[in-house]
Amino acid sequence: MPWLNRAELNKAELKEAGLKETDELFKVDHIKIVLVNTTHPGNIGATARAMKNMGLFHLALVDPLEFPSGVAVGRAASALDILENANVHATLQEAIADCGLVIGTSARSRKIPWPVLSPEECAEKIVRDSDRNRVAVVFGREDRGLTNEELQLCHYHVQIPAAEQYSSLNLAAAALLICYEIRRYALSRLGQDSQQEDDYWDIEWATGEQLEQFFEHLETVLVRLDFHNPENPRQLMQRLRRLYSRVRLDTMEMNILRGILTHMEFHLDNPQPVTGRTARRRESSNDKAIQAKQKKRRQRKDFDEAAQNKRSLDTMVEILKEAGKMGEQEENGE
């Protein structure tokens, strides 16, 4: 498939390709992912899926071992359109012939020093250059990557900082990581790299005045509980301020906390048992009340066992009576 012009895409094609009709993040139609001599078709399908996840849709294949492939289709999931429109080339030179910027992936340093980018730097350069150039990101073979000759066709190399003891990434995983960095940088240019709490929080944040009133209320209750000694504070209130400031309370949470403090004050002012449901709640938490309940349960269990024994005894008596009647009848010859 030749390079698509955004003007040539209708709405259905835009949606299918994962593009926005407005507020375009970057020139996705100027960026292609190139896989060189891929041996396992599943990696082609998985790479297509990774591309579509991140809003890219131009895939180029250089001399793949097996393509088209049912395995690739299975791994692509809903990215079949990317597979169907993939371009197959005989050589890497052919695949990147129309590109003004080519970046090759490499897991190791080479004998000849070459400009090396981190994934973040790579993404920034791709997004910025895509405004005026066609860009290719080239991934090598699963077992040995790109050759020195192929890497020398690239303007830059990108290295993913994997662990030294095992730095070889799965092909599709490496493609997903680079595609993700491209999208992340594009979002950051629009200030959309991360959703802010204010965008989704459903309650207003507590104001500074509300916080000060809360801390005054909290300190008062802690003093009354003999938990806090103002004459020897030991930085208690400062640490509590730091704790609640780190949480960042909203107004509803503030009201809950103030309600708890008010309830504590009520019970401090009313130490005697009260009537009604509150009294029953208090009694249920009392050790003596718990012991009384346990004793009552034991008594009920003893009563049930006694009743069962009585029923068993009554049944035995009835059986003996019946046996006696039968014996009398036999003696009388009935």
Secondary structure, 3 states (H helix, E strand, C coil): CCCCCHHHCCHHHHHHCCCCCCCCCCCHHHEEEEEECCCCHHHHHHHHHHHHHCCCCEEEEECCCCCCCHHHHHHHCCCHHHHHCCEEECCHHHHCCCCCEEEEECCCCCCCCCCEECHHHHHHHHHHHCCCCCEEEEECECCCECCHHHHCCCCEEECCCCCHHHCCCCHHHHHHHHHHHHHHHHHHHCCCCCCCHHHHCCCCECCHHHHHHHHHHHHHHHHHCCCCCCCCCCCHHHHHHHHHHHHCCEHHHHHHHHHHHHHHHHHHHCCCCCCCHHHHHHHHCCHHHHHHHHHHHHHHHHHHHHHHHHHHHHHHHHHHHHHHHHHHHHHCCC
